[in-house]
Amino acid sequence: NASTTSSSVSDYAKAMEAYKAKRYEEAASGLEAVTRSDPKNFDAQLYLGKSYEALKKDDDAVKAYKAAIVIKPEHADANFGAGSIYYRKKSYDAALPYLDQAAKTDFKSPKTLMALADNQRLLKMFDRAIVQYGKVIGFEPNNAEAYYGLGLTYIGLNNKIAAGQQVRKLEPLNKELAKKLADQIGS
């Protein structure tokens, strides 16, 4: 970026050094200054979001992630960041478009696909959740959380037979989750 001054480049470098050293307060402060002088600096906006998220300042993190998304609308990390914060706050409708975009861009990430599947399940979008859990299992055939989520989805659909099949798949992977799912089928 031609408009970036050498001082803002060094400010950015210092802030990123602080971020990598997990000094998030210092990183956020430095990245705030960079984004004030260069609001279109995507990396500064993204890492400002990550810094705020690490500091548990969710509203500030979402604001920074959204500023990054304005610059690069399809960026997986920025969308995942905003979506996962909304998800943690149980704002599943707000999380959906961000997690959806993150999964479209980073369609081989089990972490992203799991977040989207869990969010869809909680919104009672059961058919869509089944597809996402299936993708996760395709990438990670021993992902116990995916089988568990799939089982919960089948419970949501009132399909106890399919939920029971997930219990059987879970037993060799994670006995605790298998029991937890079996208990939920019985209740």
N, C-alpha and C positions, 0 to 999 in steps of 0.2 A: 504494500500500500504506500503510494508515493507521499501521501499527506502525513504519514507517521513520522514524527520527529525522533531524533536519536535519543532524546531524553525519555520519550514514552516507550521506546524499545527497551531501554535499560530498566525503566520502571516495571515494564511487563516481565522482563527476565528476572528481576528481583522478586516480584510477586510470585512467579512460577517456582522459583527456588524455595520460597516460603511454603508454597502449596505442597511441593514434593517432600518437604521436611515435616509436613503435617502441622505447620504453624498457620492454621486456617484463618485466625483473626488477622494476622499480618498480611496473609495472601488476599483476603477479602478487601482490606483497606487499600492495598496497592492496586488491585484489579478494579476497584471502584474508581480510583483516580484515572486509570487507563481508559475505562469505558466512558468517563466524563469527557475526556479529551478526544476519544476516538470511539464513538458509540457503535460504529459498524465493525469493530474488532471482534469477530466471531469467537476466537479462542478466549479472549478476555471475558466475554459474556458467559461462555460455557463454563470456564473455570471459576468465575465469580459464583455461578449457580452451584457448582460442586463444593466450593468453599463454604457458602452459606448453608448448604445441605449438611455438611460435616459439622457445622456449628449449631445445627438443629433450628436454624432460622428459615423455616419452610416458606413463609410468604416472600421473603427476599430471594430465596433460591428460585421459586417459581417465576418471579418477575425477571430474574436474570436468564433463566432457561427460555422464557418466552421471547426475550430480546434476541437471544441467539437464534431461535426458531424463525423470527422475522427475517434474519439474514440468510439462514440456510433452512428452509422449511422441511426438508426431508431428512435432516441430520438425526441419526438414530439415538446418539447419546443425549442430545438436548431434549428430544421428545420423550425418551425413557425417563430422564430426570424429572421432568414436569409430571409425566404420567404416574410415576411411582410415588411421588409426594401426594398427589391427589388420591391415589389408591390407599396409602397409609392413613390418610385423613378420612377414609371411607366415602370419598366423593367419587363414586364409581362412574357416574355419567361424565363428570369432568375429566376423569382419567382416560376414558375410552379413546377419544380421537388421538391423544398423544401416544398411548401404548399401541394403537392400531398402526400409526405412522412408523413408530420405531420398529415394529414387527415387519412392516412392508420393506423397510430399508435394510434391516438386519435380520433377514428371514431365516438365518441359520443359527441364531442365538437362542439356546434353550432357556436362558434366564429371561429374555425378552418375551419369548413365546409363552412361558409359564405365567408371567405377569399378566399378559393379555388374556390367557385362558382363565386364570383365577378371576380377573375382573369381569370377563364375559359371564362366567358362571354366577357370580354374585349379582349380575344384572339380569339373571335368568335367561341369558342368550345361550341356552344349553347346546344347541346344534353347533354353534360357532365354537364354543369352548371345547367340545369333543374333537373338532378338527385341530385346534391348537395343541391340545394334550397329545393327540396322535402324532403331530409333527415332533414334539419334544421326545416322545418315546422312539420315534424313528431315528433321531440323532443320538439319544441316550436310552438304550433299551432297558437299563437297570435304574432308571430314575423313579425312585419310590414316590416322590412328591407328585409326579405326573399321574401315576396309577391311582394315588389317593384322590387327587383332584378329579380324575375321570370317574372314580367311584362316587364322589359327592355329586358330580354332575348327573350320573345315572339315578341317584337317589332323588335329585331335584326333578327328574323326569318320571319318577315313580317306577323305575325299572329295576326292581330288586334283583332280578336274575343277572343282568349285566353288572350291577354293583357288586354282587357276590363273586362274579368272575374276576373283578379287580382285587378283591380280598385274596383270592387264591394266587393271583400274580404277585401280590404284595408280600405274602407270607415269607418266601425265601429272601426277599430284599430287605424288609423292615417289619419285624413281627409286631412292634409297638403300633405302627401306623395301620397294619392289617387288623389288629384288634380294635383300634379306634374306629376304623371304617365298619367293621363287622357290628360293633356296638350301635353305630348310627343306623345301620340297615335294620337292626332289630327294634330300634325305638320308634 
